[in-house]
Amino acid sequence: MDDRTSGKNHKELFIYNYVQLSTLVSKDTALKQLLYRLLTNALSIYTSKDKIPFTEYKKLHLSKGRYKDRVLYISGMALWLSKSHNRNPMEIASAIVSHFLGIGGDVFTIEIVPPGWIYLELTDTLLAAWLQSLAVGSLEEVGEMREMREIERKEILITNSKCKVLNTERLFKIQYVYARCCSLLRLAHREGLIKLREPLLDVSSAFGSVIFTEQIPWLDCDQKLRLNHPNESCLITKLVQVVDDLMSPDLSRSFDWEKAGMNLSQAFENFWSKCRIWGEVKICSPELAQARLGLVMVTQSVLRFLLVEKLGVVALQEL
């Protein structure tokens, strides 16, 4: 097999894998939702084969690890099952993981940790597909939320006006970072680094979806994420956490969305201060520049959703 054939096969495999992963993440905007769904299916198979009564999935005890450089979730479902069914948690964990691999394939790196914890870490390919889905506007297309959005927005406005005064300083910081993202994307559009659905000359209009002539180059030729600077990794993990929270049906109305927005805004500023896009990076590493712009797109999308849907304010493209 010559290099051209090998390269073609590699590209075809990448396209196939990307399509498969895109389909997977399109069903769940939040990665925690995706894991819940896959774990629920795996648990259902396990309990069915072993004739164990299947209880509701909310007891899966899934939490996100507090790492700044990796996206890792931890499930205590095997420990929970061992207590209720008097079985060895390590054996239960092994059985569940085998069923999980049959459903989720190799999109997670899985480790079983004594006494029965299941560690699930996202692979770079899945993370890239998830970032891409957010960059092109999946948050604006959350189907199950459309019918309730207007009602929820009115309730948020009432809550903000009667029960809670928004912190002006915090709100300005979030608005400032959102406007900075918009400004950077307009500049990148003018310089031809990205293509937006609309020219966005009218800053009062909503941001259009992003169109790339090719897939945003999140991954290098070895299918590893290009974004491996500590501040890039920190921003990605913060984005994952905020989207998990945004899509969670279990969070109370008293959840501090201002704090969530502030933490994300600070993570973006740290990223922006250390990770260049223009100048030498644009000239020598254009794909890295585009991948970093992808992070700007995702941050812009998440902040806009948080401002409008959770804080009940207008997301201003310019201040």
Phi and psi in degrees as a GROMACS rama.xvg file:
@    title "Ramachandran Plot"
@    xaxis  label "Phi"
@    yaxis  label "Psi"
@TYPE xy
-81.5565  174.569  ASP-2
-63.2604  -36.1329  ASP-3
-65.5954  -42.1379  ARG-4
-65.5619  -42.6007  THR-5
-62.4627  -42.7925  SER-6
-63.9223  -39.7189  GLY-7
-64.0414  -45.4232  LYS-8
-63.0543  -39.1696  ASN-9
-62.4853  -42.7538  HIS-10
-66.2445  -42.0343  LYS-11
-63.7864  -39.4371  GLU-12
-65.0117  -40.7749  LEU-13
-62.6291  -45.2143  PHE-14
-61.7235  -43.5936  ILE-15
-61.5835  -47.2745  TYR-16
-63.1684  -39.6776  ASN-17
-65.155  -42.3259  TYR-18
-61.5412  -44.025  VAL-19
-61.5108  -45.0312  GLN-20
-69.7798  -37.1519  LEU-21
-62.313  -40.2451  SER-22
-63.411  -38.7414  THR-23
-64.5794  -49.67  LEU-24
-75.9778  -20.4872  VAL-25
-66.3743  -22.2386  SER-26
-79.5286  -21.828  LYS-27
-140.489  114.069  ASP-28
-65.122  -39.0437  THR-29
-93.5179  139.036  ALA-30
-66.5646  -32.6962  LEU-31
-64.8954  -37.1718  LYS-32
-60.7062  -44.3253  GLN-33
-59.6782  -46.0176  LEU-34
-64.6053  -41.2957  LEU-35
-56.378  -45.5521  TYR-36
-63.6069  -47.1525  ARG-37
-67.2339  -40.8021  LEU-38
-67.6274  -37.087  LEU-39
-61.8761  -42.9897  THR-40
-63.8215  -43.4457  ASN-41
-64.1916  -42.085  ALA-42
-65.4741  -37.2832  LEU-43
-62.823  -42.4074  SER-44
-64.5175  -45.2519  ILE-45
-61.8292  -49.1995  TYR-46
-67.4079  -31.2287  THR-47
-69.246  -44.7428  SER-48
-67.7401  -34.2212  LYS-49
-96.1019  6.88909  ASP-50
55.2232  44.19  LYS-51
-103.338  134.148  ILE-52
-57.3513  129.557  PRO-53
-89.7896  121.651  PHE-54
-102.921  170.997  THR-55
-63.0056  147.837  GLU-56
-69.7272  -15.6693  TYR-57
-63.8284  -13.5317  LYS-58
-93.5054  21.3157  LYS-59
-76.3166  -12.9997  LEU-60
53.2783  60.3388  HIS-61
-103.735  126.09  LEU-62
-134.322  157.409  SER-63
-93.5959  131.081  LYS-64
-66.0592  148.054  GLY-65
-89.6991  61.3038  ARG-66
-108.669  144.304  TYR-67
-92.8532  -15.6037  LYS-68
-116.91  7.60788  ASP-69
-154.049  152.017  ARG-70
-103.397  102.872  VAL-71
-129.633  133.301  LEU-72
-115.308  148.566  TYR-73
-124.911  127.211  ILE-74
-114.553  134.086  SER-75
-106.7  23.4705  GLY-76
-61.8113  -35.4726  MET-77
-67.473  -38.3931  ALA-78
-65.6817  -40.2709  LEU-79
-63.914  -44.7826  TRP-80
-65.825  -35.4781  LEU-81
-64.2456  -34.486  SER-82
-72.7664  -39.8747  LYS-83
-82.7431  -19.0297  SER-84
-124.524  7.94407  HIS-85
54.7982  53.1082  ASN-86
-129.755  161.247  ARG-87
-67.5634  123.358  ASN-88
-63.9872  -33.4683  PRO-89
-66.7686  -39.3733  MET-90
-66.8149  -41.145  GLU-91
-62.8484  -44.4641  ILE-92
-60.6184  -43.206  ALA-93
-62.0915  -42.0023  SER-94
-66.2513  -43.2515  ALA-95
-65.105  -42.1875  ILE-96
-62.3372  -39.4552  VAL-97
-63.3234  -39.3975  SER-98
-69.5986  -38.1597  HIS-99
-62.2249  -42.693  PHE-100
-62.7949  -33.3846  LEU-101
-68.6821  -25.3848  GLY-102
-94.1483  -48.7546  ILE-103
-92.0104  -6.15917  GLY-104
64.3082  -140.744  GLY-105
-106.811  32.7794  ASP-106
-84.1216  -8.26219  VAL-107
-129.318  147.362  PHE-108
-94.2929  121.62  THR-109
-114.881  136.902  ILE-110
-136.11  136.187  GLU-111
-100.286  122.475  ILE-112
-115.649  127.62  VAL-113
-54.1354  144.044  PRO-114
-87.729  2.65052  PRO-115
163.319  17.7529  GLY-116
-71.7474  144.992  TRP-117
-111.807  116.278  ILE-118
-98.2389  126.667  TYR-119
-123.794  112.23  LEU-120
-109.005  135.452  GLU-121
-68.0311  138.537  LEU-122
-78.1681  160.11  THR-123
-62.0923  -34.9726  ASP-124
-66.8382  -40.7897  THR-125
-68.3789  -41.3249  LEU-126
-62.0807  -38.6962  LEU-127
-64.3034  -42.7263  ALA-128
-63.9215  -38.5467  ALA-129
-67.1  -45.047  TRP-130
-60.3739  -41.5953  LEU-131
-61.9144  -42.0457  GLN-132
-63.0951  -36.5841  SER-133
-74.8773  -36.3129  LEU-134
-62.1041  -33.2693  ALA-135
-97.3929  11.4685  VAL-136
101.852  28.9118  GLY-137
-66.2938  -27.1644  SER-138
-65.0755  -29.05  LEU-139
-80.0845  -6.70908  GLU-140
-120.644  28.8628  GLU-141
-73.2741  95.9913  VAL-142
-57.0038  -41.8286  GLY-143
-71.0518  -9.81407  GLU-144
-101.745  -10.6498  MET-145
-59.1417  -46.4008  ARG-146
-67.1458  -28.2084  GLU-147
-94.6631  -9.47384  MET-148
-58.7175  -48.3714  ARG-149
-63.9145  -41.3751  GLU-150
-64.3974  -45.8019  ILE-151
-63.5223  -40.4232  GLU-152
-62.7361  -41.0817  ARG-153
-64.3339  -40.115  LYS-154
-64.8349  -38.9242  GLU-155
-64.2892  -43.6885  ILE-156
-62.1988  -40.8176  LEU-157
-64.7977  -44.4291  ILE-158
-61.5808  -45.125  THR-159
-65.0383  -35.6923  ASN-160
-80.3927  -29.9887  SER-161
-104.521  -36.7081  LYS-162
-108.11  -23.2869  CYS-163
-148.083  132.13  LYS-164
-96.2335  124.067  VAL-165
-65.9535  139.469  LEU-166
-72.5819  112.719  ASN-167
-60.3169  -41.5755  THR-168
-65.022  -43.8857  GLU-169
-63.922  -45.8457  ARG-170
-61.5739  -40.7595  LEU-171
-62.8392  -40.3588  PHE-172
-61.747  -43.8542  LYS-173
-66.3528  -43.7982  ILE-174
-62.498  -38.9704  GLN-175
-62.7341  -46.2979  TYR-176
-66.0859  -39.1848  VAL-177
-60.7821  -46.5133  TYR-178
-63.7965  -36.1038  ALA-179
-63.099  -42.763  ARG-180
-59.361  -45.3973  CYS-181
-61.0987  -42.8462  CYS-182
-63.3752  -42.7071  SER-183
-64.0323  -38.5061  LEU-184
-69.2215  -37.4842  LEU-185
-64.5278  -41.0432  ARG-186
-63.5013  -45.0235  LEU-187
-62.7188  -35.7121  ALA-188
-64.9997  -44.4535  HIS-189
-64.6686  -33.9107  ARG-190
-88.4507  1.0049  GLU-191
81.1339  10.4611  GLY-192
-74.006  -32.4057  LEU-193
-137.156  166.187  ILE-194
-124.435  126.672  LYS-195
-101.763  153.376  LEU-196
-61.8917  -33.6541  ARG-197
-122.177  149.623  GLU-198
-63.7005  -23.9682  PRO-199
62.0608  34.4585  LEU-200
-71.1856  -29.891  LEU-201
-89.8848  103.857  ASP-202
-72.1826  -7.9058  VAL-203
-83.7671  -12.0116  SER-204
-81.5297  162.227  SER-205
-74.6372  150.888  ALA-206
-66.9838  135.717  PHE-207
-80.958  167.41  GLY-208
-69.827  153.661  SER-209
-86.658  134.801  VAL-210
-118.65  124.057  ILE-211
-108.261  142.712  PHE-212
-65.358  -25.9989  THR-213
-135.405  171.426  GLU-214
-58.6381  138.156  GLN-215
-54.954  127.725  ILE-216
-77.7069  66.5032  PRO-217
-64.787  -34.366  TRP-218
-107.035  149.137  LEU-219
-87.4482  -172.674  ASP-220
-66.3782  -18.1664  CYS-221
-95.3664  11.9777  ASP-222
62.7866  31.2852  GLN-223
-105.617  145.499  LYS-224
-64.4533  129.493  LEU-225
-67.7739  -27.6213  ARG-226
-85.4338  84.1628  LEU-227
-119.403  7.65613  ASN-228
-67.4499  143.714  HIS-229
-51.9744  -38.4467  PRO-230
-74.3012  -28.3755  ASN-231
-68.3836  -45.8062  GLU-232
-62.4321  -41.0431  SER-233
-63.4489  -42.162  CYS-234
-64.3774  -41.2591  LEU-235
-62.7789  -46.5772  ILE-236
-63.9062  -34.8482  THR-237
-68.2831  -39.7878  LYS-238
-61.7355  -42.8685  LEU-239
-59.2698  -45.5848  VAL-240
-63.8234  -44.8185  GLN-241
-65.2569  -42.2888  VAL-242
-66.4897  -38.8107  VAL-243
-56.9266  -44.1804  ASP-244
-68.2861  -41.5462  ASP-245
-60.2788  -37.0318  LEU-246
-93.0453  -2.60468  MET-247
-75.625  128.293  SER-248
-82.9088  -4.68498  PRO-249
-99.5193  -8.58304  ASP-250
-73.1354  141.134  LEU-251
-76.8892  162.753  SER-252
-67.8578  -14.6618  ARG-253
-87.5151  3.72297  SER-254
-56.9739  137.599  PHE-255
-83.8161  87.0465  ASP-256
-71.7245  -27.4839  TRP-257
-62.0983  -45.4117  GLU-258
-62.9549  -41.7854  LYS-259
-61.1256  -43.2389  ALA-260
-65.6001  -38.181  GLY-261
-65.0992  -44.7351  MET-262
-62.2377  -41.2965  ASN-263
-67.1652  -41.2674  LEU-264
-62.1406  -41.3165  SER-265
-66.2481  -39.6506  GLN-266
-62.6349  -37.804  ALA-267
-67.0633  -43.2696  PHE-268
-62.8735  -38.3883  GLU-269
-63.0437  -42.5557  ASN-270
-61.3515  -47.9106  PHE-271
-66.0713  -31.4496  TRP-272
-75.7907  -21.1333  SER-273
-114.169  -17.9672  LYS-274
-117.239  103.237  CYS-275
-76.1632  153.101  ARG-276
-119.178  -41.9196  ILE-277
-95.2288  -173.453  TRP-278
69.6478  -131.692  GLY-279
-62.623  -36.7569  GLU-280
-64.0016  -44.646  VAL-281
-62.0368  -38.0682  LYS-282
-77.6894  -47.3533  ILE-283
-91.2418  -27.8965  CYS-284
-135.454  65.5043  SER-285
-59.6199  -32.2648  PRO-286
-69.5406  -35.6964  GLU-287
-66.0464  -40.6504  LEU-288
-60.3507  -42.491  ALA-289
-67.2401  -39.1182  GLN-290
-63.9353  -39.8442  ALA-291
-67.6477  -36.4708  ARG-292
-63.4251  -32.9369  LEU-293
-59.4885  -40.1529  GLY-294
-64.6009  -36.0334  LEU-295
-62.7941  -43.3908  VAL-296
-59.9862  -45.7538  MET-297
-64.5851  -44.1384  VAL-298
-60.9253  -43.1845  THR-299
-59.6743  -43.8373  GLN-300
-64.97  -44.6491  SER-301
-68.7779  -43.1293  VAL-302
-64.0697  -39.4345  LEU-303
-62.0792  -45.1725  ARG-304
-61.8766  -42.4669  PHE-305
-65.2646  -44.4994  LEU-306
-62.3321  -48.0734  LEU-307
-78.2082  -48.836  VAL-308
-84.1222  -30.4925  GLU-309
-107.228  -35.3643  LYS-310
-96.6014  -13.0064  LEU-311
68.1892  32.792  GLY-312
-123.288  164.67  VAL-313
-77.2382  134.526  VAL-314
-86.6248  107.437  ALA-315
-87.3161  130.141  LEU-316
-78.8567  -20.5617  GLN-317
-137.563  145.936  GLU-318
